[in-house]
């Protein structure tokens, strides 16, 4: 019993030393196995210095090629020889002709009929036919007697000048003579509204023309 206790106490120091040895080996292994960090290396401080940059030179114009002045070639004028050949006179010398005096001319002769003896007659004058009263409207020529002229006992004739159009109607009227204004106005109204004519013609073609008309006003008892 005592022998077992002694044995157990003697073995404790040996076990502790072995544990220490193993721990030291592990620490040494970890030391050599870990990465090695080199000591810090620092560069020199950056120094900034101003540098002057020279300005670029101004562009110079490109040299222009020299042009030679144009030389005009002058051609000497061409002279032609005189084609006339002057020969010395071989015959007698002819004198000057004396002054013949004033020159007289014969009167021109009759040229005769033109166009080989054919004479042209002047064109005939146009045939003019004056306007005439249309017989279908003959009863409408006399104007109505104005009552004021009847009461005043005014009688007389009214002479007018009417312009007849190509359609036979009166386009304008001029009073040439009248004893009273009422008779003139009655004639003017009747002419412009009721009078009808056969128009004047020029070579059978209707044309405008003037016609003189006289209307008689007389009071009948």
Secondary structure as GFF3:
##gff-version 3
##sequence-region A 1 221
A	DSSP	alpha_helix	2	33	.	.	.	ID=ss1
A	DSSP	alpha_helix	114	117	.	.	.	ID=ss2
A	DSSP	beta_strand	128	129	.	.	.	ID=ss3
A	DSSP	beta_strand	132	133	.	.	.	ID=ss4
A	DSSP	three_ten_helix	135	140	.	.	.	ID=ss5
A	DSSP	alpha_helix	147	152	.	.	.	ID=ss6
A	DSSP	beta_strand	156	164	.	.	.	ID=ss7
A	DSSP	beta_strand	170	177	.	.	.	ID=ss8
A	DSSP	alpha_helix	181	194	.	.	.	ID=ss9
A	DSSP	beta_strand	197	198	.	.	.	ID=ss10
A	DSSP	beta_strand	200	202	.	.	.	ID=ss11
A	DSSP	beta_strand	205	207	.	.	.	ID=ss12
A	DSSP	beta_strand	209	217	.	.	.	ID=ss13
###
